Amino acid sequence: MKIAFFDAHGFEKKFYTNMSEQHELDFFEFRLDEKSVSLIENYDIVCVFVNDHLNDRIIQKLSEQGVKAVVLRCAGYNNVDLEAAKKYDLPVLRVPYYSPHSVAEHAVALMLCLNRKIHKAYYRMKDLNFSLDGLMGMDIFGKTVGVIGCGNIGKCFAKIMKGFSANVLVSDPHIDQEVSAFASYVAIEELLESSDIISLHAPLNPQTLHLIDKDAFSRMKEHVLLINTSRGGLIDSKALLQALKLKKIGGAALDVYEEEENVFFENLSDDGLQDDVLARLLTFPNVLVTSHQAFLTTEALENIAKITLDNINAVKNKTEFINQL
Ligand code: NAI
């Protein structure tokens, strides 16, 4: 199979080298969009990542070019028009489960860093400033942690929080018996009003877009820490900015941002930032941003590559597409 990898990053290529014995691989650093789709020809499969947007026109073009399948190197699929894929009979396969631990543990890292102000302490030490003013955090022990979306990743996060002896609240339409044994399922309003820490792990879809909006912020405790490692669109960023300006929340740690597409994964050191909302968010001492790196562990990348290869081989061998959307 001839495979075009879009938005290919240096850190992931080595995980695919064993695939080159069976398949012909081309790695493109640029993303798949309406321009780049015209540049590729004679590929059997296009392999895309979180910020390659596959709209109706792109899917139609891929189908016309004879592409047999779109293979996602990720779990989330909010960037693919699945209706269009159905219309043009183009199978879309993903990696539904690779390492929920990678993302959950990053959420914990963000939470602890934000709470104990490690990001501030790190720079202080570099400047030989050993004072403690402004570095006070809170114990997680005994606090209420709200988990919105408790599937594979949320469940891992909730279990870790239970290990901290936190009181875990969950908002999820699907009740998981294992989770309900140690956490309480509550309505989202109760979770927002009762939690000291809120971590988002729901998928982005029309129902969850801006789930955390002005009204949601108005319900939260003033010291709440908001963690988002799911998808940026779950939070209305302008409402977040207002909440921070008005000190309605204690802080936010974000691995994802709703307009991350042209920013995250890029080095903009020489160009500067065009996004005024993100630029302003970055000025707050109680805002921590990472560049969609929650999945970035060796184990996760190995699993993504393995399942991606399985998905490609299913297309090649015309066997069952167990990971088809
Ligand atoms: P999952 O499908 O196992 O779990 C999602 C859970 O959210 C399900 O239990 C579902 O019932 C629940 N849910 C759906 N709508 C909801 C709503 N309105 N309110 C509350 N809960 C709702 O998905 P998984 O594997 O846990 O991944 C979650 C998300 O994490 C993905 O959709 C993806 O966007 C994001 N992700 C982020 C990564 C990163 O590097 N930052 C890496 C991998 C995934």
Residues whose N, C-alpha, C, O or C-beta is under 5 A from the ligand:
A	BS01	NAI	A75 G76 P96 V103 I148 G149 C150 G151 N152 I153 G154 S171 D172 P173 H174 H201 A202 P203 L204 T208 T229 S230 R231 D255 H292 Q293 A294 F295
